[in-house]
Each structure stands twice: as structure tokens, then as C-alpha cells.
Amino acid sequence: MNVEAYAKINLSLDVLKKREDGYHEVSMVMQSLALHDSIEIVRTDDGSVRAELVDCKEGFSDIPTGEDNLVCRAAMLMKDRFAIEDGFVLRLTKRIPHSAGLGGGSSDAAAVIRGLNDMYDLGLGPGQLMRLGKEIGADVPFCLMGGTALAEGIGERLTRLKAAPACRVLLVKPRRAVSTREIYERVDSSDRHFVPSPDTKKVCEAIENGSLKSLAGSMGNILESVTAKLMPEIGEIEKRMLERGALGAMMSGSGPTVFGLYSDPGLLEEAALYFSDEAVMRELDTETPIRTEFYRIRGL
């Protein structure tokens, strides 16, 4: 069976507090993109689970293929929960940059859960699938839902929103990686009085009204104030995106990927060419930019 796993960006991200269990209460708007990984699920008779990387570009060689990979954890969860005796080889074609704030690992895990539900005719509904996904990671329930959604709690309480205004997206990822855990720890220790919280309600209203301009002007990410101190190129990339026609630009998740929203395909192409220039990429220490667009998938 072949399944696809779609990347996500955060149109708004606010961290409300740290809980006693170590998770963080959040309020954020999440959006699926056309960018996706592909996973071939192959049954084996030895009962084991392993991942294989296939047709992957440079930059994915350090992805684990054992039990530390979320796809393996997702498959093991389904095996244990539903007494599946088969083993699996999970062949990953990676296109979503990892450690990028784009939810690649969570989306891959969600795709495996969804795929095994179909492969074994388990008949699990959306709520059951998302409860399973939460056991793997806080972003997995959204990756199972897809589309445009308000995420609350630790990210598992989802409210589907109207489809976000149609637009195209340019992703630019700095070469350096950041640790999500470290970013959240720095948020916990920072003085939040000096960092304005994003207006998630205004972002939701812009989506409800179908206003791309209002959406682009309302976006905010509380984590960017922390990550950008470690990686000032994030702010420089945003500045240059806005100078080249983006209606709005922001870091996704804990970073370091920056996305820009474009209504004009021509301006998007020009910006993509600009960021692809070797001199610019060396100056900003970035990887090859990725062009994509908002992608909405049907609810399960």
C-alpha cells in the first residue's frame, strides 16, 4: 500500500503555559501543504518493523530507520493495539525537510496509522485515529485531519476551519537545525511580557472572511522570538521575502523554515529564483527553496 504524508505550516502559534506532564498548552492555526513524503507499506512475515529510505535527496542520511523513527513507532502501536502479527517494511521517499518545523515525522506517522487502518479494514473513525495519533506526538492528530484547523490543548483539540484563502507558498530552510525541546525550554525561561502573543482569533477571522491580505498581516509565532535569536538569518529571509512580493512571511513551528505567502505566481517564481542563487544561499546559509501551495485534504 502507498500512502502520502503532507507537510504543515503554522499560520499562528502561541504557547500558553507548560503543563505538569511536560507538554505545553498551545493555541495555533495549522495548514496542510502540497509538499509531501511518500510511504510504501510492505507486509512481511517476520513480525519486525523497520524503515528504509528510498529515492531521497541529500540531507536525509541522518534520519533513523529503527524504532526511533515515528513511522516505526506508529506501526508498532497499531500492531500492539490490534494484535497484528505481520511485520512491515516502511519505504520512505522523503521530500519534507526534517528538523524544519514542517511536521514531516508527525505526518509520516499519521500516514502509517491511516494506511494500516485501511490495509486491515479496522474501521476506525476520525476520532479514534486521532486519539491513537496523540500517543505518538502532539502534531499527529492534525496530520491525520489535514486541511486548515485551530489546534488547542497540546495540539490534539482540533476545530476544522474554512479552507484558507488560496495562495502559493515559498519555503526557505536555513541549513542549520534547531532543537524543538531547546526552543520550548527557552520560551519557558524567557520574559513573555516583552514578547507580544500572536492574535490567533484574528487569524481565524481572516480565514473565515476569505481575506488573504488580512491573514498574511495577522500571522504570528511566539517561538520565532526565541529561534531568531539563535539564527538571525530567519529574520533576514523574511525581510527579503517581503521585499520580493510576499504578502506575509513567518517561521513555521519551532523553525527554522521560513514561509512566504504569495498571491502572484510570477512574484513567487522571481523570489524562488532569487533564493536559489548560490551567492544568496551562501550569504543566508540556506538550502534550496521549495515552492508549494496550500493543500486541503478531505476529512477522514
DRENDO-1510 file (C-alpha; in Angstrom, 1 decimal, always signed):
<recs>
REC; n; res; u; v; w
REC; 1; MET; +0.0; +0.0; +0.0 .
REC; 2; ASN; +1.2; +3.5; -0.8 .
REC; 3; VAL; +0.3; +6.5; +1.3 .
REC; 4; GLU; +1.2; +10.2; +1.2 .
REC; 5; ALA; +2.2; +12.4; +4.2 .
REC; 6; TYR; +1.6; +16.1; +3.8 .
REC; 7; ALA; +3.7; +18.9; +5.4 .
REC; 8; LYS; +2.2; +21.6; +7.5 .
REC; 9; ILE; +2.9; +25.2; +8.4 .
REC; 10; ASN; +1.7; +27.2; +11.4 .
REC; 11; LEU; -0.3; +30.4; +10.4 .
REC; 12; SER; -0.4; +31.3; +14.1 .
REC; 13; LEU; +1.4; +29.7; +17.1 .
REC; 14; ASP; +1.1; +30.8; +20.7 .
REC; 15; VAL; +2.4; +28.9; +23.8 .
REC; 16; LEU; +0.1; +29.5; +26.7 .
REC; 17; LYS; +1.8; +27.6; +29.5 .
REC; 18; LYS; +3.8; +24.5; +30.4 .
REC; 19; ARG; +1.8; +21.7; +31.9 .
REC; 20; GLU; +2.9; +19.4; +34.8 .
REC; 21; ASP; +3.3; +16.5; +32.4 .
REC; 22; GLY; +5.9; +18.4; +30.4 .
REC; 23; TYR; +3.7; +19.2; +27.5 .
REC; 24; HIS; +2.8; +22.8; +26.6 .
REC; 25; GLU; -0.7; +24.3; +26.2 .
REC; 26; VAL; -0.8; +25.9; +22.7 .
REC; 27; SER; -3.2; +27.8; +20.5 .
REC; 28; MET; -2.4; +27.7; +16.9 .
REC; 29; VAL; -3.7; +27.6; +13.4 .
REC; 30; MET; -2.3; +24.8; +11.3 .
REC; 31; GLN; -2.4; +24.4; +7.5 .
REC; 32; SER; -1.5; +21.4; +5.2 .
REC; 33; LEU; +0.7; +22.0; +2.2 .
REC; 34; ALA; +1.0; +20.1; -1.1 .
REC; 35; LEU; +4.6; +19.2; -0.2 .
REC; 36; HIS; +4.5; +15.5; +0.9 .
REC; 37; ASP; +6.5; +12.4; +1.6 .
REC; 38; SER; +5.5; +9.1; +0.1 .
REC; 39; ILE; +5.5; +5.8; +2.1 .
REC; 40; GLU; +5.2; +2.3; +0.7 .
REC; 41; ILE; +3.9; -0.1; +3.4 .
REC; 42; VAL; +5.1; -3.6; +2.6 .
REC; 43; ARG; +3.9; -6.6; +4.7 .
REC; 44; THR; +6.5; -9.2; +5.9 .
REC; 45; ASP; +6.0; -12.4; +7.8 .
REC; 46; ASP; +8.8; -12.0; +10.4 .
REC; 47; GLY; +6.8; -9.6; +12.7 .
REC; 48; SER; +9.5; -7.0; +12.7 .
REC; 49; VAL; +9.1; -3.3; +11.8 .
REC; 50; ARG; +11.8; -1.2; +10.0 .
REC; 51; ALA; +12.0; +1.8; +7.8 .
REC; 52; GLU; +14.0; +2.2; +4.6 .
REC; 53; LEU; +14.9; +5.5; +2.9 .
REC; 54; VAL; +14.4; +5.4; -0.9 .
REC; 55; ASP; +14.8; +8.0; -3.6 .
REC; 56; CYS; +15.9; +10.6; -1.0 .
REC; 57; LYS; +17.9; +13.7; -1.8 .
REC; 58; GLU; +20.8; +14.9; +0.2 .
REC; 59; GLY; +20.2; +15.9; +3.8 .
REC; 60; PHE; +18.2; +12.9; +4.9 .
REC; 61; SER; +21.0; +10.4; +5.6 .
REC; 62; ASP; +20.8; +11.0; +9.4 .
REC; 63; ILE; +17.2; +10.0; +9.7 .
REC; 64; PRO; +16.9; +6.9; +11.9 .
REC; 65; THR; +15.4; +3.8; +10.4 .
REC; 66; GLY; +14.8; +1.9; +13.6 .
REC; 67; GLU; +12.4; +2.3; +16.5 .
REC; 68; ASP; +13.3; +6.0; +16.9 .
REC; 69; ASN; +11.6; +6.8; +13.6 .
REC; 70; LEU; +8.0; +7.9; +14.2 .
REC; 71; VAL; +6.8; +5.6; +11.4 .
REC; 72; CYS; +8.1; +2.6; +13.2 .
REC; 73; ARG; +6.5; +3.7; +16.4 .
REC; 74; ALA; +3.2; +4.2; +14.6 .
REC; 75; ALA; +3.4; +0.8; +13.1 .
REC; 76; MET; +4.3; -0.9; +16.4 .
REC; 77; LEU; +1.4; +0.9; +18.1 .
REC; 78; MET; -1.0; -0.4; +15.5 .
REC; 79; LYS; +0.4; -3.9; +15.8 .
REC; 80; ASP; +0.2; -4.0; +19.6 .
REC; 81; ARG; -3.2; -2.3; +19.8 .
REC; 82; PHE; -4.9; -4.5; +17.2 .
REC; 83; ALA; -2.9; -7.8; +17.5 .
REC; 84; ILE; -1.4; -7.6; +14.0 .
REC; 85; GLU; +1.1; -10.3; +13.6 .
REC; 86; ASP; +2.6; -9.2; +10.3 .
REC; 87; GLY; +5.8; -7.2; +10.2 .
REC; 88; PHE; +6.4; -4.2; +7.9 .
REC; 89; VAL; +9.0; -2.6; +5.9 .
REC; 90; LEU; +8.1; +1.1; +5.6 .
REC; 91; ARG; +9.8; +2.6; +2.5 .
REC; 92; LEU; +10.1; +6.3; +2.8 .
REC; 93; THR; +10.6; +8.8; +0.0 .
REC; 94; LYS; +11.4; +12.0; +1.9 .
REC; 95; ARG; +10.7; +15.4; +0.4 .
REC; 96; ILE; +9.7; +17.3; +3.6 .
REC; 97; PRO; +12.9; +18.6; +5.2 .
REC; 98; HIS; +13.4; +17.2; +8.7 .
REC; 99; SER; +14.0; +19.2; +11.8 .
REC; 100; ALA; +12.4; +22.1; +9.9 .
REC; 101; GLY; +9.1; +22.9; +11.7 .
REC; 102; LEU; +7.1; +21.4; +8.9 .
REC; 103; GLY; +5.8; +18.3; +10.7 .
REC; 104; GLY; +7.5; +15.7; +8.4 .
REC; 105; GLY; +7.9; +13.0; +11.1 .
REC; 106; SER; +4.4; +13.5; +12.5 .
REC; 107; SER; +2.9; +13.4; +9.1 .
REC; 108; ASP; +4.7; +10.2; +8.2 .
REC; 109; ALA; +3.4; +8.6; +11.4 .
REC; 110; ALA; -0.1; +9.8; +10.6 .
REC; 111; ALA; +0.1; +8.3; +7.1 .
REC; 112; VAL; +1.1; +4.9; +8.5 .
REC; 113; ILE; -1.7; +4.9; +11.0 .
REC; 114; ARG; -4.2; +5.8; +8.3 .
REC; 115; GLY; -2.7; +3.3; +5.9 .
REC; 116; LEU; -2.8; +0.3; +8.4 .
REC; 117; ASN; -6.4; +1.2; +9.3 .
REC; 118; ASP; -7.3; +0.7; +5.6 .
REC; 119; MET; -5.0; -2.2; +5.0 .
REC; 120; TYR; -6.6; -4.3; +7.8 .
REC; 121; ASP; -10.1; -2.9; +7.5 .
REC; 122; LEU; -10.1; -1.8; +11.1 .
REC; 123; GLY; -12.9; +0.6; +10.6 .
REC; 124; LEU; -11.5; +3.3; +12.9 .
REC; 125; GLY; -13.2; +6.7; +12.6 .
REC; 126; PRO; -11.5; +10.1; +12.7 .
REC; 127; GLY; -11.7; +10.5; +16.5 .
REC; 128; GLN; -10.3; +7.0; +17.1 .
REC; 129; LEU; -7.4; +7.6; +14.7 .
REC; 130; MET; -6.6; +11.0; +16.2 .
REC; 131; ARG; -6.6; +9.5; +19.7 .
REC; 132; LEU; -4.1; +6.9; +18.5 .
REC; 133; GLY; -2.0; +9.6; +16.9 .
REC; 134; LYS; -1.8; +11.6; +20.1 .
REC; 135; GLU; +0.1; +8.7; +21.6 .
REC; 136; ILE; +2.8; +9.2; +19.0 .
REC; 137; GLY; +3.1; +13.0; +19.1 .
REC; 138; ALA; +1.1; +16.2; +19.6 .
REC; 139; ASP; +1.1; +17.1; +15.9 .
REC; 140; VAL; +0.0; +13.7; +14.7 .
REC; 141; PRO; -3.8; +14.3; +15.2 .
REC; 142; PHE; -3.7; +17.4; +12.9 .
REC; 143; CYS; -1.7; +15.5; +10.3 .
REC; 144; LEU; -4.5; +12.8; +10.4 .
REC; 145; MET; -7.1; +15.5; +9.9 .
REC; 146; GLY; -5.3; +17.8; +7.4 .
REC; 147; GLY; -6.6; +21.0; +5.8 .
REC; 148; THR; -6.9; +24.1; +8.0 .
REC; 149; ALA; -7.6; +23.8; +11.7 .
REC; 150; LEU; -7.4; +25.6; +15.0 .
REC; 151; ALA; -5.3; +23.4; +17.4 .
REC; 152; GLU; -5.6; +23.8; +21.2 .
REC; 153; GLY; -4.6; +21.8; +24.3 .
REC; 154; ILE; -1.2; +20.2; +23.4 .
REC; 155; GLY; -2.3; +20.4; +19.8 .
REC; 156; GLU; -4.8; +17.5; +19.9 .
REC; 157; ARG; -8.0; +19.5; +20.3 .
REC; 158; LEU; -8.8; +20.4; +16.8 .
REC; 159; THR; -11.5; +22.6; +15.3 .
REC; 160; ARG; -11.8; +22.4; +11.5 .
REC; 161; LEU; -11.8; +25.9; +9.9 .
REC; 162; LYS; -12.9; +27.0; +6.5 .
REC; 163; ALA; -10.4; +26.4; +3.8 .
REC; 164; ALA; -7.7; +29.1; +4.0 .
REC; 165; PRO; -7.6; +31.6; +1.1 .
REC; 166; ALA; -6.0; +30.1; -1.9 .
REC; 167; CYS; -2.3; +31.1; -2.4 .
REC; 168; ARG; +1.1; +29.8; -3.1 .
REC; 169; VAL; +3.9; +29.3; -0.6 .
REC; 170; LEU; +7.6; +29.6; -0.8 .
REC; 171; LEU; +9.6; +27.7; +1.8 .
REC; 172; VAL; +13.2; +28.5; +2.6 .
REC; 173; LYS; +15.1; +26.5; +5.2 .
REC; 174; PRO; +18.4; +27.5; +6.7 .
REC; 175; ARG; +20.9; +24.8; +6.7 .
REC; 176; ARG; +21.3; +24.8; +10.5 .
REC; 177; ALA; +18.9; +22.8; +12.6 .
REC; 178; VAL; +17.3; +23.7; +15.9 .
REC; 179; SER; +16.1; +21.5; +18.7 .
REC; 180; THR; +12.4; +21.8; +19.4 .
REC; 181; ARG; +12.9; +20.9; +23.0 .
REC; 182; GLU; +15.5; +23.6; +23.4 .
REC; 183; ILE; +13.3; +26.2; +21.8 .
REC; 184; TYR; +10.4; +25.4; +24.2 .
REC; 185; GLU; +12.8; +25.4; +27.2 .
REC; 186; ARG; +14.0; +28.9; +26.2 .
REC; 187; VAL; +10.3; +30.1; +25.9 .
REC; 188; ASP; +9.7; +28.8; +29.4 .
REC; 189; SER; +12.6; +30.7; +30.8 .
REC; 190; SER; +12.0; +34.0; +28.8 .
REC; 191; ASP; +10.2; +37.0; +30.0 .
REC; 192; ARG; +6.9; +36.8; +28.0 .
REC; 193; HIS; +5.9; +40.4; +28.9 .
REC; 194; PHE; +8.3; +41.7; +26.2 .
REC; 195; VAL; +7.0; +39.4; +23.5 .
REC; 196; PRO; +3.5; +40.1; +22.1 .
REC; 197; SER; +1.4; +37.0; +21.7 .
REC; 198; PRO; +0.0; +36.3; +18.2 .
REC; 199; ASP; -3.6; +37.1; +17.6 .
REC; 200; THR; -4.9; +33.6; +16.7 .
REC; 201; LYS; -8.5; +34.8; +16.8 .
REC; 202; LYS; -7.8; +37.4; +14.2 .
REC; 203; VAL; -6.1; +34.8; +12.0 .
REC; 204; CYS; -9.2; +32.6; +12.3 .
REC; 205; GLU; -11.4; +35.6; +11.4 .
REC; 206; ALA; -9.3; +36.3; +8.3 .
REC; 207; ILE; -9.7; +32.7; +7.2 .
REC; 208; GLU; -13.5; +32.8; +7.9 .
REC; 209; ASN; -13.7; +36.0; +5.8 .
REC; 210; GLY; -11.5; +34.6; +3.0 .
REC; 211; SER; -9.1; +37.5; +3.2 .
REC; 212; LEU; -5.6; +36.5; +2.2 .
REC; 213; LYS; -4.3; +40.0; +2.8 .
REC; 214; SER; -5.7; +40.1; +6.4 .
REC; 215; LEU; -4.4; +36.6; +7.0 .
REC; 216; ALA; -0.9; +37.5; +5.9 .
REC; 217; GLY; -1.0; +40.6; +8.1 .
REC; 218; SER; -2.3; +38.8; +11.2 .
REC; 219; MET; +0.2; +35.8; +11.4 .
REC; 220; GLY; +2.4; +35.4; +14.4 .
REC; 221; ASN; +4.6; +32.8; +16.0 .
REC; 222; ILE; +5.7; +33.2; +19.6 .
REC; 223; LEU; +8.6; +30.7; +19.1 .
REC; 224; GLU; +10.2; +32.9; +16.4 .
REC; 225; SER; +11.3; +35.4; +19.1 .
REC; 226; VAL; +13.4; +32.7; +20.6 .
REC; 227; THR; +14.7; +30.8; +17.5 .
REC; 228; ALA; +15.6; +34.0; +15.6 .
REC; 229; LYS; +18.0; +35.0; +18.4 .
REC; 230; LEU; +19.9; +31.8; +17.7 .
REC; 231; MET; +19.5; +32.1; +13.9 .
REC; 232; PRO; +19.3; +35.8; +12.8 .
REC; 233; GLU; +19.1; +34.6; +9.2 .
REC; 234; ILE; +15.5; +33.8; +9.8 .
REC; 235; GLY; +14.6; +37.5; +10.1 .
REC; 236; GLU; +16.7; +38.3; +7.1 .
REC; 237; ILE; +15.0; +35.7; +5.0 .
REC; 238; GLU; +11.6; +37.1; +6.0 .
REC; 239; LYS; +12.7; +40.6; +5.1 .
REC; 240; ARG; +13.9; +39.6; +1.7 .
REC; 241; MET; +10.7; +37.6; +1.0 .
REC; 242; LEU; +8.6; +40.7; +1.8 .
REC; 243; GLU; +10.8; +42.8; -0.4 .
REC; 244; ARG; +10.1; +40.3; -3.2 .
REC; 245; GLY; +6.3; +40.3; -3.2 .
REC; 246; ALA; +5.3; +38.1; -0.3 .
REC; 247; LEU; +2.1; +39.3; +1.4 .
REC; 248; GLY; +3.4; +37.8; +4.7 .
REC; 249; ALA; +6.4; +35.8; +5.8 .
REC; 250; MET; +7.0; +33.9; +9.1 .
REC; 251; MET; +8.8; +31.0; +10.6 .
REC; 252; SER; +6.9; +27.7; +10.9 .
REC; 253; GLY; +6.7; +25.8; +14.2 .
REC; 254; SER; +9.9; +25.9; +16.2 .
REC; 255; GLY; +11.8; +26.6; +12.9 .
REC; 256; PRO; +13.9; +27.2; +11.2 .
REC; 257; THR; +12.0; +27.1; +7.9 .
REC; 258; VAL; +10.5; +30.4; +6.8 .
REC; 259; PHE; +7.5; +30.5; +4.6 .
REC; 260; GLY; +6.1; +33.3; +2.4 .
REC; 261; LEU; +2.5; +33.7; +1.2 .
REC; 262; TYR; +2.1; +34.8; -2.5 .
REC; 263; SER; -1.0; +35.7; -4.5 .
REC; 264; ASP; +1.0; +36.4; -7.6 .
REC; 265; PRO; +2.6; +33.3; -9.2 .
REC; 266; GLY; +5.1; +35.5; -11.1 .
REC; 267; LEU; +6.4; +37.1; -8.0 .
REC; 268; LEU; +6.7; +33.7; -6.4 .
REC; 269; GLU; +8.8; +32.4; -9.3 .
REC; 270; GLU; +11.0; +35.5; -9.1 .
REC; 271; ALA; +11.5; +35.1; -5.4 .
REC; 272; ALA; +12.3; +31.4; -5.8 .
REC; 273; LEU; +14.9; +32.2; -8.4 .
REC; 274; TYR; +16.4; +34.8; -6.1 .
REC; 275; PHE; +16.7; +32.5; -3.2 .
REC; 276; SER; +18.1; +29.8; -5.5 .
REC; 277; ASP; +21.1; +32.0; -6.4 .
REC; 278; GLU; +24.2; +30.4; -5.0 .
REC; 279; ALA; +25.6; +33.7; -3.7 .
REC; 280; VAL; +22.4; +34.5; -1.8 .
REC; 281; MET; +22.2; +30.9; -0.4 .
REC; 282; ARG; +25.8; +31.2; +0.9 .
REC; 283; GLU; +25.1; +34.6; +2.4 .
REC; 284; LEU; +22.0; +33.4; +4.2 .
REC; 285; ASP; +23.3; +29.8; +4.8 .
REC; 286; THR; +20.1; +28.4; +3.3 .
REC; 287; GLU; +19.1; +25.2; +1.5 .
REC; 288; THR; +17.3; +25.0; -1.8 .
REC; 289; PRO; +13.9; +26.7; -1.5 .
REC; 290; ILE; +10.7; +24.7; -2.0 .
REC; 291; ARG; +7.7; +26.1; -3.9 .
REC; 292; THR; +4.3; +24.7; -2.9 .
REC; 293; GLU; +0.7; +25.8; -2.3 .
REC; 294; PHE; -2.0; +25.4; +0.3 .
REC; 295; TYR; -3.4; +21.9; +0.1 .
REC; 296; ARG; -6.6; +20.8; +1.7 .
REC; 297; ILE; -7.4; +17.2; +2.0 .
REC; 298; ARG; -10.8; +15.7; +2.7 .
REC; 299; GLY; -11.6; +14.9; +6.3 .
REC; 300; LEU; -11.4; +11.3; +7.3 .
</recs>
